[in-house]
Amino acid sequence: MPVLVMKFGGTSVATLDRIRRAAKRVGVEVAKGYDVIVIVSAMSGKTNELVGWVNETSPLHDAREYDAVVSSGENVTAGLMALTLQEMDVPARSWQGWQVPVKTTSAHSSARIEEIPPENITAKFADGMKVAVVAGFQGVSPEGRITTLGRGGSDTTAVAFAAAFKAERCDIYTDVDGVYTTDPRVEARARKLDRIAFEEMLELASLGAKVLQTRSVELAMRYKVKLRVLSSFEEQSDDAGTLVCDEEEIMESNVVAGVAFSRDEAKMTLVSVADRPGIAATIFGALSEGGVNVDMIVQNIAEEGRTDMTWSCPVDQVERAQKAMEKADADDVINYQELIADTDVAKISVVGIGMRSHTGVAAKMFKVLSDEGINIKVITTSEIKISVLIDRKYMELAVQALHDAFELHKAA
């Protein structure tokens, strides 16, 4: 039998009624002849509650016990989903990560999947089971301890299962009906995309689009897993949602596929550091050790052997960056005049595989922002994206103006 993977996020299984609705969707696919692997998240809000309990019990907690507690939310959902399917006379059973087993690294709370042997589930399918309901977000370490994959890890679980079982498709059910050209809450004319290339989705996910977790898109692209994003709250047709697929499967597309934004950014500038070989490695090595996730980087032209180094990072990591630089300065590893932090910026990005073969996208983007009186603080580019940092107060205006200028409300 062909295998289909269906993943239901927290909002899709938030109540028993929603679990029943999700189970009916699974039943439809079983009736079509599929063996179905269902990946479930914890019920909406449950993971936050569990994390809160851990932190209240032990602020400096044992990461292994953190995973044992926090992973339990998915176990509850998996059991309830299996029971619901059984009530519908669909042969189903629940699976926890260690039972499959989902083999991961030992990095508790941020483990990575290393292998999913298909034999156990495949044997149960051969015995007549039609649905394997798997607790997402969790696995088992080489030491036999429960691990979790980090926030959004159920998406990654679903794609990894689709790759391991060579599934026909991986359907991600969520509270939105697909991938949009930008957030409809910011731009009312945002349009749902029927298809989007893996590379475009990866850039959008990493730049602030919350539809799919970045690691899940990376996995899908590597193993050529067809991903479909759709709503668990709307009636479905065969062409519902957005298909994330190879570039070759998209006949025509706009030069720009979407506008992404990240509201909670900060711009940090290290003023007057020595312009010498290895200084960048020293600075960003110290930031990495301090747990700072650096994004955009700009180095100024040197004057009299000194230069300025600017980077962006999430606004909640500014204090970490400051401490990392203060430590490096105290250790006499980096000598600088001052560290300036601007915590009131936003990142705006335009993304599209069409940029490879079309010129003028950057010029058009900069002209649009200029016409709106928006000053650009930092610019970075790649083959299929252009990102800028601007004052946060102009974020919505910038998104709307760019969406309009590139006519993203119109289909290709």
QUIFENFEN-V481296 format. One record per residue. RES is the residue in one small letter. PSI is psi in whole degrees, 0 to 359 (* if undefined). D_CENTER is the distance of its C-alpha to the mean C-alpha in Angstrom with 2 decimals. Layout:
res=[RES | RES]
psi=[PSI | PSI]
d_center=[D_CENTER | D_CENTER]
//
This chain:
res=[m | p | v | l | v | m | k | f | g | g | t | s | v | a | t | l | d | r | i | r | r | a | a | k | r | v | g | v | e | v | a | k | g | y | d | v | i | v | i | v | s | a | m | s | g | k | t | n | e | l | v | g | w | v | n | e | t | s | p | l | h | d | a | r | e | y | d | a | v | v | s | s | g | e | n | v | t | a | g | l | m | a | l | t | l | q | e | m | d | v | p | a | r | s | w | q | g | w | q | v | p | v | k | t | t | s | a | h | s | s | a | r | i | e | e | i | p | p | e | n | i | t | a | k | f | a | d | g | m | k | v | a | v | v | a | g | f | q | g | v | s | p | e | g | r | i | t | t | l | g | r | g | g | s | d | t | t | a | v | a | f | a | a | a | f | k | a | e | r | c | d | i | y | t | d | v | d | g | v | y | t | t | d | p | r | v | e | a | r | a | r | k | l | d | r | i | a | f | e | e | m | l | e | l | a | s | l | g | a | k | v | l | q | t | r | s | v | e | l | a | m | r | y | k | v | k | l | r | v | l | s | s | f | e | e | q | s | d | d | a | g | t | l | v | c | d | e | e | e | i | m | e | s | n | v | v | a | g | v | a | f | s | r | d | e | a | k | m | t | l | v | s | v | a | d | r | p | g | i | a | a | t | i | f | g | a | l | s | e | g | g | v | n | v | d | m | i | v | q | n | i | a | e | e | g | r | t | d | m | t | w | s | c | p | v | d | q | v | e | r | a | q | k | a | m | e | k | a | d | a | d | d | v | i | n | y | q | e | l | i | a | d | t | d | v | a | k | i | s | v | v | g | i | g | m | r | s | h | t | g | v | a | a | k | m | f | k | v | l | s | d | e | g | i | n | i | k | v | i | t | t | s | e | i | k | i | s | v | l | i | d | r | k | y | m | e | l | a | v | q | a | l | h | d | a | f | e | l | h | k | a | a]
psi=[142 | 149 | 138 | 135 | 131 | 125 | 132 | 121 | 176 | 319 | 333 | 344 | 29 | 335 | 169 | 324 | 319 | 326 | 319 | 319 | 317 | 319 | 324 | 322 | 321 | 318 | 323 | 317 | 324 | 319 | 335 | 352 | 8 | 147 | 128 | 133 | 117 | 124 | 127 | 146 | 173 | 155 | 143 | 128 | 343 | 317 | 316 | 320 | 316 | 317 | 319 | 318 | 317 | 311 | 325 | 324 | 317 | 93 | 321 | 65 | 159 | 119 | 331 | 321 | 328 | 312 | 322 | 320 | 308 | 330 | 347 | 335 | 319 | 326 | 319 | 312 | 317 | 316 | 317 | 320 | 316 | 317 | 318 | 317 | 321 | 322 | 335 | 9 | 30 | 119 | 113 | 155 | 158 | 153 | 128 | 163 | 319 | 339 | 336 | 306 | 149 | 101 | 126 | 175 | 178 | 10 | 89 | 138 | 352 | 40 | 157 | 141 | 131 | 326 | 144 | 93 | 127 | 354 | 315 | 312 | 320 | 321 | 321 | 324 | 319 | 332 | 358 | 352 | 136 | 335 | 126 | 115 | 111 | 133 | 119 | 173 | 359 | 159 | 201 | 136 | 167 | 336 | 358 | 12 | 149 | 136 | 159 | 158 | 4 | 162 | 140 | 8 | 342 | 327 | 314 | 318 | 313 | 314 | 320 | 320 | 319 | 321 | 315 | 325 | 8 | 50 | 150 | 327 | 159 | 112 | 123 | 108 | 129 | 196 | 7 | 157 | 18 | 190 | 129 | 161 | 335 | 181 | 118 | 341 | 341 | 320 | 111 | 334 | 11 | 140 | 138 | 133 | 134 | 322 | 151 | 142 | 151 | 313 | 319 | 317 | 323 | 316 | 314 | 319 | 319 | 341 | 2 | 343 | 129 | 6 | 315 | 148 | 139 | 315 | 327 | 323 | 321 | 314 | 315 | 319 | 319 | 319 | 10 | 45 | 123 | 124 | 136 | 127 | 123 | 169 | 140 | 0 | 2 | 156 | 140 | 145 | 174 | 335 | 22 | 159 | 199 | 130 | 124 | 118 | 183 | 148 | 324 | 342 | 1 | 115 | 306 | 141 | 157 | 157 | 315 | 128 | 328 | 166 | 120 | 156 | 153 | 116 | 324 | 65 | 159 | 147 | 127 | 137 | 124 | 111 | 130 | 74 | 159 | 132 | 88 | 158 | 133 | 354 | 321 | 318 | 322 | 313 | 308 | 340 | 318 | 320 | 320 | 315 | 331 | 2 | 28 | 127 | 95 | 141 | 270 | 139 | 132 | 132 | 131 | 164 | 137 | 144 | 124 | 41 | 8 | 153 | 166 | 143 | 124 | 141 | 163 | 154 | 165 | 142 | 332 | 2 | 8 | 316 | 321 | 316 | 317 | 315 | 321 | 319 | 322 | 320 | 317 | 323 | 317 | 326 | 0 | 28 | 322 | 132 | 117 | 163 | 309 | 163 | 117 | 128 | 124 | 106 | 17 | 48 | 164 | 153 | 129 | 134 | 141 | 138 | 138 | 133 | 341 | 343 | 335 | 326 | 6 | 135 | 166 | 1 | 315 | 315 | 319 | 317 | 313 | 324 | 318 | 313 | 321 | 316 | 333 | 1 | 28 | 122 | 136 | 129 | 320 | 145 | 136 | 151 | 158 | 188 | 327 | 18 | 153 | 126 | 143 | 152 | 133 | 170 | 136 | 328 | 341 | 6 | 308 | 320 | 316 | 315 | 313 | 317 | 318 | 320 | 319 | 314 | 322 | 6 | 47 | 347 | 347 | 141 | 155 | *]
d_center=[30.79 | 27.57 | 24.42 | 21.68 | 18.46 | 17.49 | 14.67 | 15.36 | 13.16 | 15.02 | 16.57 | 17.78 | 19.70 | 20.63 | 24.34 | 26.79 | 27.35 | 23.71 | 23.75 | 26.93 | 25.43 | 22.54 | 25.26 | 27.28 | 24.54 | 24.49 | 28.29 | 28.31 | 26.45 | 28.80 | 31.70 | 30.58 | 31.12 | 27.72 | 27.13 | 23.92 | 21.34 | 19.63 | 16.60 | 16.61 | 14.82 | 17.19 | 18.99 | 17.55 | 18.44 | 19.71 | 17.21 | 17.88 | 21.54 | 21.56 | 19.94 | 22.61 | 25.32 | 24.47 | 24.50 | 27.70 | 29.34 | 28.50 | 26.85 | 27.04 | 26.00 | 26.09 | 22.50 | 23.84 | 25.15 | 22.00 | 20.19 | 23.25 | 23.11 | 19.46 | 19.04 | 22.00 | 20.23 | 18.81 | 22.33 | 23.92 | 21.83 | 22.45 | 26.15 | 26.47 | 24.85 | 27.20 | 30.15 | 29.43 | 29.35 | 32.56 | 34.18 | 33.49 | 35.29 | 32.20 | 32.45 | 29.33 | 28.54 | 25.72 | 24.32 | 22.89 | 20.90 | 24.12 | 26.11 | 24.23 | 23.76 | 20.13 | 21.14 | 18.91 | 19.65 | 21.35 | 18.75 | 18.82 | 15.85 | 13.58 | 15.20 | 14.28 | 15.70 | 18.85 | 20.65 | 21.05 | 24.77 | 25.38 | 29.05 | 29.06 | 27.21 | 29.00 | 32.30 | 31.68 | 30.88 | 34.21 | 35.92 | 34.96 | 31.69 | 29.69 | 26.47 | 24.67 | 22.57 | 20.24 | 18.73 | 14.99 | 13.27 | 16.56 | 18.83 | 22.01 | 22.89 | 25.88 | 27.88 | 27.33 | 25.31 | 22.39 | 19.03 | 15.59 | 12.23 | 10.61 | 8.83 | 6.71 | 8.85 | 10.62 | 8.36 | 9.01 | 12.54 | 13.12 | 12.46 | 14.47 | 17.22 | 17.37 | 17.96 | 20.41 | 22.37 | 22.26 | 21.24 | 22.23 | 18.89 | 15.79 | 15.60 | 12.67 | 14.62 | 13.31 | 15.15 | 14.80 | 16.74 | 14.50 | 12.74 | 14.97 | 16.36 | 15.30 | 15.02 | 18.28 | 19.02 | 19.61 | 21.19 | 23.24 | 23.73 | 20.11 | 20.33 | 18.39 | 17.86 | 19.52 | 17.85 | 15.36 | 15.32 | 12.71 | 13.08 | 12.76 | 9.54 | 8.12 | 9.78 | 8.87 | 5.05 | 6.28 | 9.07 | 8.19 | 7.61 | 6.29 | 7.13 | 4.64 | 2.04 | 3.29 | 6.19 | 6.94 | 7.53 | 9.45 | 11.40 | 12.20 | 13.48 | 15.46 | 17.09 | 17.43 | 16.05 | 16.43 | 13.61 | 14.75 | 12.99 | 15.80 | 17.24 | 18.97 | 21.41 | 23.03 | 25.51 | 24.14 | 25.71 | 25.20 | 23.46 | 21.28 | 17.66 | 15.89 | 16.17 | 13.73 | 16.35 | 18.39 | 19.75 | 23.20 | 22.62 | 22.33 | 25.90 | 25.60 | 22.89 | 23.11 | 23.08 | 20.16 | 17.49 | 15.85 | 15.84 | 12.80 | 13.58 | 12.81 | 15.67 | 15.73 | 16.71 | 19.90 | 22.21 | 24.37 | 27.50 | 29.68 | 33.11 | 35.78 | 34.74 | 36.81 | 36.11 | 36.56 | 35.01 | 32.27 | 31.62 | 28.02 | 27.36 | 29.05 | 27.15 | 23.63 | 24.63 | 25.71 | 22.50 | 20.48 | 22.94 | 22.48 | 18.75 | 17.94 | 14.78 | 16.65 | 15.44 | 18.35 | 21.74 | 25.19 | 28.59 | 31.75 | 35.00 | 37.13 | 40.41 | 43.03 | 40.72 | 38.10 | 34.74 | 31.85 | 28.25 | 25.43 | 21.71 | 18.82 | 16.63 | 15.02 | 18.10 | 18.05 | 18.59 | 21.72 | 24.08 | 22.78 | 23.29 | 26.73 | 27.76 | 26.69 | 28.77 | 31.64 | 31.81 | 31.83 | 34.55 | 36.57 | 36.45 | 37.72 | 34.88 | 33.92 | 36.48 | 35.29 | 36.89 | 34.19 | 30.47 | 29.53 | 26.37 | 25.44 | 23.07 | 23.42 | 21.32 | 18.35 | 16.47 | 16.94 | 15.86 | 17.26 | 15.75 | 17.82 | 19.21 | 22.55 | 22.77 | 23.95 | 27.12 | 27.69 | 29.02 | 29.16 | 25.58 | 25.49 | 29.01 | 28.24 | 25.20 | 27.34 | 30.29 | 28.44 | 27.29 | 30.82 | 32.44 | 30.57 | 31.77 | 28.37 | 28.65 | 26.09 | 25.70 | 23.58 | 22.58 | 20.46 | 20.17 | 19.02 | 20.30 | 18.09 | 17.02 | 18.96 | 17.72 | 20.16 | 20.61 | 22.91 | 24.44 | 22.18 | 24.99 | 24.70 | 20.98 | 21.61 | 24.69 | 22.95 | 20.23 | 23.08 | 25.40 | 23.10 | 22.05 | 25.79 | 26.94 | 24.82 | 25.86 | 22.45 | 24.08 | 26.12 | 25.26 | 26.03]
//
